[in-house]
Amino acid sequence: MAVLSTGLYAGLAGYYDRFCAEVDYAGQCDYALRAFRAFASSDGVDYLDLACGTGQHLLAMQQRGFVPHGLDNSSAMLAQTALRCPQARLQLCDLAEFEQQDSFDLITCFLYSIHYSHPVARVQQTLQRCFAALKPGGVLLFNAVDAHGIQNDEGVTTYLHQGGEALSFRSGWHYRGAGEVLDLHLTITRTVAGDEEQWCDHHTMTALNFPQLQALLQQIGFEVEVMEHDYSVLLAWSGESSNAIFVASKPC
Ligand SMILES: C[S@@+](CC[C@H](N)C(=O)[O-])C[C@H]1O[C@@H](n2cnc3c(N)ncnc32)[C@H](O)[C@@H]1O
């Protein structure tokens, strides 16, 4: 069995959409639109997706009337986005480094990608960049996990079969119980005619808790709503789940 270790998402880009086949991108974008209408004071359509991956949200939001802009630090992922959503303006950039001012009505960051800014000081910088990049009345929407709710289990495995090829994709978080590090472990196994090839990677993400995240957003100047992690309904967080959707508005 060959074990490969490459840069996270560079090697994954070609497989990414197949492993995300079950993700309800349309449902997430319908939710973003509902939250935008409920919490934004701006009614513009300039939209930025942070850590846009292969551009699924960009295309879905374009279909909902928004003008798509995407940011990611992987050129391989952006290459997929360019094919999917040719009208999107794309920037190859770190989450904490983009520099627009008063440019967007809506910024999203899905699939817990805000945690890729590391450590907490970089998350804070990312949120500050978002505040600067939003027009007054604009909204930032992202999902997050409270590290104290991490199960430290095997994670989630997705299996795919196509022709003579079998693929599995396992992703799991591990939190040591204290500190700013949230470990993400990814393993892809590809089996063809009995030959197994495994691609493993580890990425250091940032452990956050919800009171801390709320405080960070408020210190920057955002008005914050914490919502249940349920894309089918716009519902305030009950305080129980360790997954939530943050909707942060920039005051007018
Ligand atoms: C789990 S994927 C999510 C992609 C997309 N948001 C989705 O929901 O399908 C995480 C993405 O974040 C990007 N990424 C990771 N760290 C980043 C960073 N520091 N700055 C910008 N993008 C980053 C990766 O290249 C990858 O495309």
The ligand as an SDF file (V2000), in Angstrom:
LIG
                    3D

 27 29  0  0  0  0  0  0  0  0999 V2000
  -13.4400   22.1280    3.7860 C   0  0  0  0  0  0  0  0  0  0  0  0
  -13.0360   23.0850    2.3590 S   0  0  0  0  0  0  0  0  0  0  0  0
  -14.5350   24.0270    2.2480 C   0  0  0  0  0  0  0  0  0  0  0  0
  -14.7840   24.5140    0.8570 C   0  0  0  0  0  0  0  0  0  0  0  0
  -16.1350   25.1780    0.6620 C   0  0  0  0  0  0  0  0  0  0  0  0
  -16.3180   26.3150    1.5540 N   0  0  0  0  0  0  0  0  0  0  0  0
  -17.2800   24.1940    0.8380 C   0  0  0  0  0  0  0  0  0  0  0  0
  -18.1300   24.4130    1.7230 O   0  0  0  0  0  0  0  0  0  0  0  0
  -17.3280   23.2190    0.0720 O   0  0  0  0  0  0  0  0  0  0  0  0
  -11.9070   24.2640    3.0330 C   0  0  0  0  0  0  0  0  0  0  0  0
  -11.3260   25.2260    2.0100 C   0  0  0  0  0  0  0  0  0  0  0  0
  -10.5780   26.2010    2.7370 O   0  0  0  0  0  0  0  0  0  0  0  0
   -9.3880   26.5140    2.0260 C   0  0  0  0  0  0  0  0  0  0  0  0
   -8.4510   27.0540    3.0210 N   0  0  0  0  0  0  0  0  0  0  0  0
   -7.8690   26.3960    4.0400 C   0  0  0  0  0  0  0  0  0  0  0  0
   -7.1150   27.2260    4.7650 N   0  0  0  0  0  0  0  0  0  0  0  0
   -7.2190   28.4610    4.1900 C   0  0  0  0  0  0  0  0  0  0  0  0
   -6.6670   29.7390    4.4930 C   0  0  0  0  0  0  0  0  0  0  0  0
   -5.8540   29.9210    5.5440 N   0  0  0  0  0  0  0  0  0  0  0  0
   -6.9740   30.7800    3.6920 N   0  0  0  0  0  0  0  0  0  0  0  0
   -7.8110   30.6010    2.6190 C   0  0  0  0  0  0  0  0  0  0  0  0
   -8.3660   29.4090    2.2950 N   0  0  0  0  0  0  0  0  0  0  0  0
   -8.0710   28.3500    3.0750 C   0  0  0  0  0  0  0  0  0  0  0  0
   -8.9960   25.1940    1.3800 C   0  0  0  0  0  0  0  0  0  0  0  0
   -8.1320   25.3740    0.2860 O   0  0  0  0  0  0  0  0  0  0  0  0
  -10.3520   24.6210    0.9930 C   0  0  0  0  0  0  0  0  0  0  0  0
  -10.7320   24.9940   -0.2980 O   0  0  0  0  0  0  0  0  0  0  0  0
  1  2  1  0
  2  3  1  0
  2 10  1  0
  3  4  1  0
  4  5  1  0
  5  6  1  0
  5  7  1  0
  7  8  2  0
  7  9  1  0
 10 11  1  0
 11 12  1  0
 11 26  1  0
 12 13  1  0
 13 14  1  0
 13 24  1  0
 14 15  1  0
 14 23  1  0
 15 16  2  0
 16 17  1  0
 17 18  1  0
 17 23  2  0
 18 19  1  0
 18 20  2  0
 20 21  1  0
 21 22  2  0
 22 23  1  0
 24 25  1  0
 24 26  1  0
 26 27  1  0
M  CHG  2   2   1   9  -1
M  END
$$$$
